[in-house]
Amino acid sequence: TLCTTGPQPASKSLETATPRVNTQKRPAQSAKCGACGPGYKTPLDAMKGPREEIVYLPCIYRNTGIEKPDYLATVDVDPKSPHYCQVIHRLPMPNLRDELHHSGWNTCSSSFGDVTKKRNRLLLPSLISSRIYVVDVGTDMRAPRIHKVCLR
């Protein structure tokens, strides 16, 4: 596997693509554990936690006739925000025809209680190209940027 650090491409195109959802919740902090690691101890704890403020949507252009790279849309879902339910950032991938599929965190909920772990990277695998994009969401969760591109 080859990983390269990638620049942050800039684009604000308004075309519609097919979204796939990933959410960013405020960090979980339990009164009992103080500074716990990422995630929640149980799914029930997650449901009781604070609501999401940001949602990440991998958007694909496959079979749309649009020859543009897929992108990661950042949507503000905080009802108190003036940008509620709006795309506040688009991060285009540097390549065409990836077909982003699923997404996941660099650290899962099984790391709950490990204060050395953080959810600061979103992993975006591609079906067509086999690339894996590692997106930095920790530096600026409202404007993620590409951290690495891994090739097989």
N, C-alpha and C positions, 0 to 999 in steps of 0.2 A: 504494500500500500504506500502511495506517495502522497504526502500532504504538503500543500503550499499555502503560504499566507496570501490572502487575496485582498485587493483594494475594495473600497466600498463604492460600487457603481451608483450613480445618481439617476433617478427617473421619477417622474410624477405623472406618467401616462394614466389615462382614465378608462382604458378599455376594461371590459369585464372578463375575468377568468374564473375558473372553477375553484372555490375555496375548500380547504381542509383545515379544521380548527385545532388550535393548541392555546391554552390559557396561561396567564401569569397571575398568580394570586399574590397578595401581600405576603411577606415572610411570616410563617407560622411561629407564634411565640406563645407558649403555654405558661400560665402563672406557676405551674408546678415545676417546670423544667428550666425556666429562665431563658437561656440562649440555646435552644435546641437546633439541630441540624435542619436541612430542608425537608419540605413535605409535611405530612401529617402521620401520626401514629397509626390511625385507622381510617378507612373511608368515611365512617361516621364523624370522626373529628374533622375531616376535610369539609364535610357538608355543614358543620357547625361553624367553620372558620369564616373569615371575612370574604365578601364577594370579590370576584375578579375585578381589576381596574383596567387591565390590558388583555387583549386577545390577539394571538398571532395566527394568521391564516395563510398557509402555503397555497398559492394560487397558480394554476396551471393553464397553459394555452393549448394543450393538445386538442386536436380536431376542431379548432375554432377558426382556422384559416389565418390567424394572426401569427406572424413570424417574429415573435419577441421572446425574450427569456422569461421563464417562470419567475415569480416574485413572492416575497414574504410580505404580506400586508399586516400592519399593526393597527388595531382598532381600539379606540377608547371606549370602554364599556362602563365607565363610572357615571352613574346617573347625575351626580353633582357637577360633572364637568361641562364646560360650554361646548366641548367637542364630542359629547356623548353620541355613540353609535356612528362615528365617522372614522374613516381611514385617515390616520394621522401620519403614516409613513409607509413607503413602499421600498423594499429592498430587492432590486432585480438581481437575479443570479447572473454570473458573467458568461454563461453559455446558453445556446439555444437547445431546445428539445431534450430537456432533462426529465421532465415529468416528476416533479417533487411528489413524494408519497409518504404519508405518515410523518410524524415528527416526535421527538422525544427529548428528554432532558439528559444532560451529562451526568446527573445524579438523581437517583429515583427515591421514592418514599421509604425504601428499605434502609436508607441512610439516616432516617429520623434519629435524632439524638447525637449524631456525629457532628460536632460544631466545626470540624475541619472541612466539611463539604458545603458547597454552594451550588445553587441552580443558576449558573451564569452563562451557560452555553445551551443552545437549542440545536439539535442534530436533525438535519434534513436530508434523508437519502433520496436518490433519484432512481426511478424504475428503468428508464431507457438508457441513460448514460452510465449508470453504476457509480456516479459521483456521490460523495457525501459532503454536504456543506455543513460546516460548524459555524454557527452564528453567535456572535457575542451579544447577549441581551443584558449582560450585567453592567457594562459601562454606561449605557443609556437605554433603558428598557423601552423608551418611547421612540427610539431611532436605532434599532439594531444594525450591526454591520457584520460583514463576513470576516471571520477570524481565520479559518482555514478551508481549503478545498482538498478533499482526499480522493485520490483516483485509484482504481484497481488495475 
